[in-house]
Amino acid sequence: MDNDDQPIGKVLSRRQALRLFGIAGSSAVGATVIGQALAQRQPPGGPGGSSGTSAGNSGVQGLPGCVVRPSMTEGPYWVDEKLNRSDIRKDTRTGAIKTGVPLTLIFQVSRVALKTCEPRSGVMVDIWHCDADGVYSDANDQGFNTRGQTFLRGYQMTNAKGAATFQTIYPGWYSGRAVHIHYRMRTIENGKVTGDFASQLFFDEAVTDKVHAVAPYKSKGKRDTPNSTDMLYKNGGNQMLLKLTGSPEKGYTATFDIGLNIG
């Protein structure tokens, strides 16, 4: 198993976030300044070779939902499949549908403005993650060759309200990593990528314990890496923690608010 690369990005303190949004007696600043201050730019050779800034629900009272979040590596399993679909459970080659606890994941994408977040349409949002057994599609790893398969991969364009919705399953686990979902956001103008940002989403440990105690997850056994020891979660993963509603029996829903200052 190839480990993901080293993390990228910077996490704001509560005091810094409040100051930048003019809530602690300081004046508000424009989106460009926010982007530069709250997250490091992607280095040359990073995803798409472009610079990017991400933001998301900070959980700090009085702040808008798009305070910048840290970027993270795209990892070794990124493949640009160009599969425009909301339901990513099906493998387009074999027709097989991956089984697991249903998960509806909604991205709410905004542009960071003065003290507010404006819905951003036309953003290409990709997600990809492993199945209940910890296996990725279109990879040759862990003794599994899934080259040419496309399960649990796809993209959606954000609508006029800045939303992109995916139907998938709760991820399984593989050795050395906490349970996570990769996502990538690209802005496109005249057929060319003008902005590129990649990061990862994480899950509450108590929810994961419940999900992984049922089939088909339980046959994999106990995972070896909780959030607390995951190398990327330590780089601000608490800001990427999904808030889930639902149950293993009925499935889960999560909405992830994220501000995007690229492109």
N, C-alpha and C positions, 0 to 999 in steps of 0.2 A: 504494500500500500504506500503510494507516494503521499507524503505529507503536504498540506497546503503551504504556500510560501509565507514569508514573514509578514506580519500585519502592517498596514499603512494607515495613517490618519492620526488625529488628535482629538481628545475628548475635552469638552469645555467643563469648567467648574460651574456651579450654580451662580456664584457671584459674577463670573465673566458673562454668562448668558443673560443675566438680569441687566447688567450694565449695557450690553450691546443692544438690547431692546428698549432701553430708556426707562426701565422700571425701577431702577435704584438711584434715581436722581440724575442719571446721565442722559444726554440726548440720543435719539435713535439715529441709526445709520442706514445707508442704502444697502441693497442686496449684494452688490459687489464687495463692499467692505465686510459684510457679514460672512460672505463666502471665504474671503481671504483669511479672516481672523479665526474662524471656527473649525476649519479642516484644512489639512495640508493638501496641496495639489498632487494629482497623480504624477509620478516621476516619468521622464521620457522612457518609452518602452513599456509603460503600464498598459492597461486595457485600452486598446484602440489608439495608444499614443497621445490621448487627449487629456486635458486637465478637467477635474470635476469636483463638485462640492455637493454633499448630500445633507439633508436635514430631516428631522422627524419629531414626533411627539416627545417632549422632554420630560413630561410628568411634573414640571415646575409650575406652581400656581401663578397665573398672571401672564404666562408666556403663550404665544400662539403655537400651533401644532407643528411648526416647521423650524425647530431649532436644529442646527447642524449635527449630524451623526458622523461617526468615523467611517471612512472607507476601509474595505478589507480586500484581500486578494481574491481573484476569481477562482483560484484553485486549479488543480490539474485536470478537472473534468469538464471544463468549458468547451462546448462545440456549438458553432453558430448554425444551428439546424434550419433556421428561418421557417419555423412551424407556427403559423398564425392560428392559434386555437386557444379557447378558454379552458376546455377540459383536456388536461395533459396526461390522463391515466392510460390512454391507449397507445400501444406500439403500432406505428403506421405500417410496419413491414409484415408483422405476424397477425395483427388484429387482436392480440391478447390484451386484456385490460388488467392492470395491476390492482391487486386487492389490498385493502387496509382500511383503517378508520378514515372516513371521508373528512376532507379539510377544504373549506372555502376560504381563499385568501384574497383579500381586497386591498390593492394599493391605492392610496389617495394622494396623488402627486400635486404639489403646489410649487409656485415660484415665491421665493422669500421677498417680501416687499416691506415698506416701513410699518413695523409693528403688526403685520398681518401676513396672511398666506393666500395667494391668489391661485385658483385651480389652473393647472397647466395641461392642456390637451396636446395630442400628437406625439407623446413620448413613448418610445418603444421599450416595453418592460419584458425582459426575459426572466424566467425562473428555471432552475433545474436542481434536482436532489435525488438521493438514493431511494430505493424501494424498501419494503419492510425487512428485507434480508441484508440491507446495507450495500446493495449493488447499484451502480450507475449504468445507464444505457450508453451505447456508443463508446465503450471503453474495453480495455483488455487488462484486467487487474483482479487481484484476490483469487485467481484461479478461474475467473469467469470471463468469457469473451462475448461481449454484447455489441461488437462492432456492427454498425448498420441499423441497430435498433434505436428507437426514439422515445421510449416510455419516460414519463415524468420530465418532459422538456417541452417548452413552448413559449410563445410571446403573445402579448396583447398591446394594442395602442391605447393610450389613455383617451377617454371620451371628453366631451365638452366640460364635464364636471371634474376632470382630472382623475377619473377612476379607471382601473384595470382589474378585472376579476378572473381568478383561476379556480378551477375545480381540480383537486388533487387528493392525495392521501397524506396522512401524518407520516413523516419520514422515519425510517429505521435508524440503525447506527452501524458504524464500522470502527475498527480499532484506532485509537489515537485521537478521535474527534468527538465532541459533543454533538447532539442532534441538531441539525441545522438545515437551512434552505439557502441556496445561492440565488442572488438576483443581480440583474444588470440593467441599467437604464441608459438609453441612447437618444439623443436628439438628432433629427435628420432634416436637412434642407437641400432641396434639389437633388435628392438621391444620394447625398453624401452625409456621413456622420460628422456632426459638428460638436458633439459633446458625448462623453462616455464615463460612466461611473459604475463601479461594482462593489458589492458588499454581501453580507450574510445575515440571516435572521435566526434567532434562537428561541428555545421553548422553555417554559417553566418546568422545573424538575419534577414537581408533584404531578403535573399533568402527564408528562412523559412516562412516569412510573405506572400510571393507570393504563395508558395506551399500550405500553410494551408488556403488560401483564396479560393481554388477550391475543388470540390468534389474528393474523399469522406472525406477529412479532415475538411472542413468547418462546418460540422454538429457537430463536437466536441466542437466548440466554441474557445474562445481566451485562449491560454495557460497561465498558472499562474507563470511560472518560466523562465525568459530569462537567457542567458548565464551569465550575470553580477551578478545574485544572486544564481546561481547554486553552491552547495557546492564543487563539484569536478572540475568544470571549473576554480574556483579560484586557484586551485593547478596546474596551468600551462596549462589550457585548450586552451589558445590561441596558444600553440604549437601543439595542436591536431585539429586545425580548418581546415576543408577541403576547398580546392579551387575548386569551381565548375564551369563547363561550361555547358551551355544549357538553358532550359526554362521549365516552368511547362507543356507547350503544347508538347514539343519534348522530355522531359526527361533531366537528368543531367549525367555528367561524372566527376569523381574525381580520381586523382592519389595521393596516399599517400606514400611518400618516408620514409623508416624507416630502421635504422641500428640496428642490433641485435647481441649482444655480449654474447650469452648464448649457452650452449651445446658444 
